[in-house]
Amino acid sequence: MMIDRLKEGLLQGSNASSSDLFKAFMQSRIRQALWELMQEEVDGLCGPLHRPDRQKACRRAGSEAGVFYLNGHREPIKRPRVRARDQEVVLKSYRAARDIQNIQEEVYRLMAAGLSTRAYRRSVDDGPAPSTVSRLWAQRSAGKLEAFRSRDLSGYEFFGLSLDGVHLGAEAHLVVACGLTVQGEKVILDFARGSSESYEVARDLLVRIQMRGFKLKHRPYSVIDGSEALAKAVLEFWPEAVIQYCLVHLERTLHRYLRRRDHAELSRLLKNLRLVQGAQAGREALQTLRTFLQKRNLAALEALDRWGDSLIALHLLEVPATLNVSLLSTNLIENAIRNYRQQTRRVKRWHLAGDQIERWSAVAFCWIEQGFRKIKGHQDLPLLIQALQRTSLEPAPLRPSGCAPPTPPQNPDQGLDQVTLNR
């Protein structure tokens, strides 16, 4: 028998051919096992070989070439045929073996890792056509989206969250929420699609994560990129939230106002702001930066004053400077977004009508979460939690979409400063 020859060659063969012999041996074993399974089903339908049961409606009709799918491959096999009167009966065992869904998980795994539909067929010997790979990917990613958005968040203990946007095209924008746990872990909570990074999109996102169990026992710490729309959405649900505006985004904004020769000094001053600890040192560093901008460009000074004390919200909590690395900027979510772009780089055109964006995004963020590390300085998070607990938090009740939000203060900057300073 062929299996015996392969077995003998595997035991006596050289190291150079042992892997090929082992693969051929296992494939032959699988074919033999499948053939025996189909023959057992044929015996049940037609009776024993050479002794057919005349009372049964089925009869043997020879055999022909067939295929089955396993481990991402399409494998050839000889299959028995059975007929009932003038119709052929498809064996249940053969139907299960040739089901294309057998390789769906393998297709999903390789596609999620970055393989394209066309590259899949080149990478896998005798793999399915790109159209088949695309169909399997759509089915599996739809299930991943459903699982991602039904994930229960009540088992986590959060102390805050970060919001940021992803621009996908002329009319596609994602707002992403990343939760921060007291253990220092990051969790992608959810995302919402809209035409812009608007308050309405962010609000719908926060409604959805609260319905899934996102809760806080104290006022949250929220890091955002400076978007007033995102800050407004956070303050609607948690009026006492500590809003920290990203210092990296501040530097990018101020670069547009200053001469190139001033960029190095600006970076030095902002680095000093990121390193100092405590409210007094933070105010002094911010005042030094303000004096520098006052002598260079008044428009840059106005941009700085527009954000005000929200730039030193973490300093005002009097927590160790070890937390500054992670919690003074949106890098903790920006890195996830950068990896998201890498994961979705194969998409050349986003289709707005269907759920393509949601499916790809859910798969990408689930893949990215596997590589998350704890935030730097997480050992000092208990001190931050204590600072956030100094004021009791009464969550704002959820209102149906379309209801008017609370009237913001006439001076938005002043309102944000008051919330930040409320310790």
C-alpha positions in Angstrom: 0.0 0.0 0.0 1.0 3.6 -0.6 0.7 4.4 3.1 3.0 1.5 4.0 5.6 2.8 1.5 5.4 6.3 2.9 5.7 5.0 6.4 8.8 2.9 5.4 10.3 5.9 3.7 9.6 8.2 6.7 11.4 5.8 9.0 14.4 5.2 6.8 14.5 8.4 4.7 17.0 11.2 5.0 16.5 14.4 7.0 16.2 16.4 3.8 13.0 14.6 2.7 11.5 13.6 6.1 9.2 16.7 6.2 7.8 16.0 2.7 7.4 12.3 3.5 5.6 13.2 6.8 3.3 15.6 5.1 2.4 13.0 2.4 1.9 10.3 5.0 -0.5 12.5 7.0 -2.5 13.4 3.8 -2.8 9.8 2.9 -4.0 8.9 6.3 -6.7 11.6 6.1 -7.8 10.4 2.7 -8.0 6.8 3.9 -10.0 7.8 7.0 -12.4 9.9 4.9 -12.7 7.1 2.3 -13.6 4.6 5.1 -16.1 7.0 6.5 -17.8 7.5 3.2 -17.8 3.7 2.6 -19.5 3.2 5.9 -22.2 5.6 4.9 -22.6 3.8 1.6 -23.0 0.5 3.3 -25.8 2.0 5.4 -27.6 3.3 2.3 -27.1 0.3 -0.1 -26.2 -2.6 2.1 -22.9 -4.6 2.2 -20.6 -4.7 -0.9 -21.5 -7.6 -3.3 -24.6 -8.3 -1.2 -26.9 -5.4 -1.9 -30.1 -5.0 0.0 -33.0 -5.1 -2.5 -35.3 -3.4 -0.1 -33.2 -0.2 0.0 -33.9 2.6 -2.5 -30.2 3.3 -3.1 -27.6 1.5 -5.1 -23.9 1.9 -5.7 -22.8 3.8 -8.9 -19.0 3.5 -8.9 -16.7 6.3 -7.9 -15.3 9.6 -9.3 -12.7 12.2 -8.4 -13.7 14.8 -5.7 -12.2 17.3 -3.4 -12.2 18.2 0.3 -11.0 21.2 2.2 -8.7 21.1 5.2 -6.1 23.4 6.8 -6.6 26.1 4.2 -6.0 23.7 1.3 -8.1 21.9 -1.3 -7.2 18.2 -1.4 -8.1 15.7 -4.1 -9.9 12.5 -3.2 -11.8 9.6 -4.8 -15.4 9.5 -3.6 -18.0 6.8 -4.0 -21.2 7.5 -5.8 -24.7 6.5 -4.8 -28.0 6.8 -6.8 -31.6 6.5 -5.9 -33.7 5.8 -9.0 -32.6 8.6 -11.4 -31.1 11.0 -8.8 -27.6 11.0 -7.3 -27.5 11.0 -3.5 -24.8 13.2 -2.1 -23.2 11.6 0.9 -23.4 13.6 4.2 -19.8 12.8 5.0 -18.6 14.0 1.5 -20.8 17.2 1.8 -19.1 18.0 5.1 -15.6 17.3 3.8 -16.0 19.5 0.7 -17.7 22.4 2.7 -15.7 25.5 2.0 -16.4 26.7 5.5 -13.8 24.2 6.7 -11.1 26.7 5.9 -12.9 29.8 7.0 -10.9 30.1 10.2 -7.6 29.6 8.4 -8.6 32.3 5.9 -9.6 34.7 8.7 -6.4 34.1 10.6 -4.1 34.8 7.6 -6.2 37.8 6.4 -6.2 39.3 9.9 -2.4 38.9 10.0 -2.1 41.0 6.8 -2.4 38.7 3.9 -4.5 39.9 0.9 -7.1 37.8 -1.0 -4.8 37.4 -4.0 -1.8 36.6 -1.9 -3.7 33.9 -0.1 -3.9 31.7 -3.2 -0.2 32.2 -3.9 0.8 31.5 -0.3 -1.4 28.3 0.1 -0.9 25.4 -2.4 -4.1 24.9 -4.3 -6.0 27.5 -2.3 -9.4 28.9 -3.1 -10.0 31.7 -5.6 -9.7 35.4 -4.3 -13.5 35.8 -4.6 -14.0 32.8 -2.3 -11.5 34.1 0.1 -13.2 37.5 0.1 -16.6 35.8 0.8 -15.2 33.7 3.7 -13.5 36.8 5.1 -16.8 38.8 5.0 -18.7 36.1 6.8 -16.1 35.6 9.5 -15.4 39.3 10.1 -19.2 39.9 10.4 -19.2 37.4 13.3 -16.2 39.1 14.8 -17.9 42.5 14.7 -21.0 41.1 16.5 -18.8 39.5 19.2 -16.8 42.7 19.6 -19.8 44.9 20.0 -21.6 42.5 22.4 -18.5 42.2 24.7 -19.5 42.8 28.3 -17.5 45.7 29.8 -18.9 45.4 33.3 -16.1 43.1 34.4 -13.4 45.8 34.0 -12.6 48.5 36.6 -11.9 51.6 34.7 -10.5 54.9 35.9 -10.7 56.8 32.6 -10.8 56.7 28.8 -9.3 58.3 25.8 -11.1 59.4 22.6 -9.6 60.0 19.2 -10.6 60.1 15.6 -9.5 58.2 12.5 -9.9 59.8 9.0 -10.7 57.1 6.4 -11.8 59.2 3.5 -13.7 62.1 2.2 -16.9 61.0 4.0 -15.8 58.4 6.5 -14.5 59.1 10.0 -14.2 56.9 13.1 -14.3 58.0 16.7 -12.5 55.4 18.8 -12.8 55.0 22.6 -10.0 53.3 24.6 -10.7 52.4 28.2 -8.0 52.6 30.9 -8.2 50.2 33.8 -6.9 50.6 37.4 -4.4 47.7 36.6 -2.9 49.8 33.8 -4.4 47.9 30.9 -5.9 49.4 27.8 -9.2 48.1 26.3 -10.6 49.2 23.0 -14.2 49.9 24.1 -15.9 50.6 20.8 -15.9 52.9 17.7 -18.5 54.9 15.9 -18.6 55.9 12.3 -19.6 59.3 11.0 -18.8 61.9 8.4 -16.6 63.9 10.9 -15.3 63.9 14.4 -18.5 65.4 15.8 -20.2 65.6 19.1 -23.1 63.6 17.9 -20.9 60.7 16.8 -18.9 60.8 20.1 -22.1 60.9 22.1 -23.6 57.8 20.4 -20.3 56.0 21.1 -20.5 56.8 24.8 -24.1 55.8 25.0 -23.3 52.4 23.5 -20.4 51.6 25.8 -22.5 52.6 28.8 -25.2 50.2 27.7 -22.5 47.5 27.5 -21.5 48.0 31.2 -18.8 50.7 31.1 -19.0 52.4 34.5 -16.9 54.5 36.8 -16.9 54.8 40.6 -15.3 58.2 40.6 -14.9 61.1 38.1 -13.0 59.9 35.1 -9.7 61.0 33.7 -10.0 61.6 30.0 -7.2 62.3 27.5 -8.3 63.9 24.2 -6.5 65.6 21.3 -8.0 69.0 21.9 -11.2 68.5 20.1 -14.0 70.5 21.7 -16.6 68.1 20.3 -15.0 65.2 22.1 -14.6 67.2 25.3 -18.3 68.3 25.1 -19.4 64.6 24.8 -17.4 63.5 27.8 -18.5 66.4 30.0 -22.2 65.7 29.2 -22.0 62.2 30.8 -19.4 63.1 33.5 -19.6 66.8 34.3 -16.8 66.5 36.8 -14.5 64.7 34.5 -10.8 65.7 34.4 -10.0 66.6 30.8 -6.3 66.5 29.8 -5.5 67.9 26.4 -2.7 66.2 24.5 0.6 68.0 24.7 1.8 66.3 21.5 -1.1 67.8 19.6 -0.4 71.2 21.2 3.2 71.1 19.9 2.0 70.3 16.4 -0.5 73.2 16.6 2.1 75.7 17.8 4.5 74.7 15.1 2.2 76.1 12.5 2.4 79.6 14.2 6.1 79.8 14.9 9.2 80.2 12.8 11.3 77.1 12.2 14.1 78.5 14.2 11.8 78.6 17.3 10.8 75.0 17.1 13.7 73.6 19.0 13.1 76.0 22.0 9.4 75.2 21.9 10.2 71.5 22.1 12.5 72.1 25.0 9.8 74.0 26.9 7.2 71.4 26.2 9.5 68.6 27.3 10.1 70.4 30.6 6.3 70.7 31.0 6.0 66.9 30.5 8.7 66.2 33.0 7.7 68.4 36.0 5.6 67.1 38.8 2.8 68.8 40.8 0.5 71.8 40.4 3.0 74.5 41.2 5.7 73.2 38.9 3.2 72.6 36.1 1.9 76.2 36.4 5.4 77.6 36.3 6.3 75.5 33.2 3.1 76.6 31.5 3.8 80.3 32.4 7.4 80.0 31.0 5.9 78.6 27.8 3.4 81.4 27.7 6.1 84.1 28.1 8.0 82.5 25.2 5.0 82.5 22.9 4.1 86.1 23.9 7.4 87.3 22.5 7.1 85.3 19.3 3.5 85.1 18.1 0.3 86.3 19.6 -1.8 83.8 17.6 0.2 81.0 19.1 -0.4 82.5 22.6 -4.1 82.6 21.9 -4.0 78.9 20.9 -2.3 78.1 24.2 -4.7 80.2 26.3 -7.6 78.6 24.5 -6.7 75.2 26.1 -5.6 76.8 29.4 -5.2 74.6 32.5 -6.5 71.6 30.6 -2.9 71.3 29.5 -1.8 70.6 33.1 -4.8 68.7 34.4 -2.7 65.8 35.4 -0.2 68.1 37.2 -3.1 69.7 39.2 -4.0 66.2 40.6 -0.6 66.1 42.4 0.4 62.7 41.2 3.9 61.3 40.5 5.5 62.4 37.3 6.0 58.7 36.3 2.4 58.9 34.9 3.2 61.8 32.7 4.7 59.6 30.0 1.4 57.9 29.3 -1.3 60.2 30.5 -0.2 63.6 29.1 -0.8 62.7 25.5 -3.1 60.6 23.4 -0.2 58.3 22.4 -1.8 55.5 24.2 -4.6 55.5 21.6 -2.6 57.0 18.7 -0.3 54.0 18.7 -3.4 51.8 18.4 -4.7 53.9 15.5 -1.3 53.8 13.7 -1.4 50.0 14.0 -5.0 50.1 12.8 -3.9 51.9 9.6 -1.3 49.3 9.1 -3.8 46.5 9.5 -6.3 48.1 7.0 -3.7 49.3 4.5 -4.9 46.7 1.9 -8.3 48.4 1.6 -8.0 50.7 -1.3 -11.6 52.0 -1.2 -14.0 52.0 1.7 -17.7 51.2 0.9 -19.9 53.5 2.9 -23.2 51.7 2.1 -22.5 48.4 3.9 -20.7 47.3 7.0 -17.3 47.0 5.5 -15.7 49.7 7.7 -17.2 48.2 10.8 -16.1 44.6 10.0 -12.5 45.6 9.2 -12.3 47.9 12.2 -13.5 45.2 14.6 -11.0 42.7 13.3 -8.2 45.2 13.3 -8.8 46.4 16.9 -9.2 42.9 18.2 -5.9 42.0 16.6 -4.2 45.2 18.0 -5.5 44.5 21.5 -3.4 41.3 21.7 -0.2 43.4 21.5 -1.2 46.0 24.2 1.1 46.5 27.1 0.4 48.2 30.4 0.8 52.0 30.5 4.1 53.3 31.8 4.0 54.1 35.5 1.0 51.9 36.2 2.5 51.1 39.6 1.5 54.7 40.7 -2.1 54.5 39.4 -3.5 54.0 43.0 -2.4 57.6 43.8 -4.2 58.8 40.7 -7.3 56.9 41.7 -7.2 58.5 45.2 -6.9 62.0 43.6 -9.9 61.3 41.3 -11.9 60.1 44.3 -11.6 63.3 46.2 -14.8 64.5 44.7 -17.9 62.2 44.4 -19.1 61.5 41.0 -22.8 61.6 40.0 -23.1 60.2 36.4 -25.3 62.2 34.1 -28.4 60.2 33.1 -28.6 58.9 29.6 -30.9 60.8 27.3 -32.3 59.6 24.0 -30.5 60.8 20.9 -31.9 64.1 19.8 -32.5 65.6 23.2 -30.7 68.9 23.8 -27.5 68.5 25.9 -26.8 70.6 28.9 -26.1 74.2 28.1 -22.4 74.8 28.1 -20.8 77.8 29.7 -20.5 80.9 27.6 -16.8 80.7 27.7 -15.9 77.1 26.8 -12.3 77.4 28.0 -13.4 78.7 31.4 -15.9 75.9 31.7 -13.2 73.3 31.0 -10.8 74.9 33.5 -13.4 74.9 36.2 -14.1 71.2 35.7 -10.4 70.4 35.6 -9.6 72.4 38.8 -12.6 71.0 40.7 -10.6 68.7 43.1 
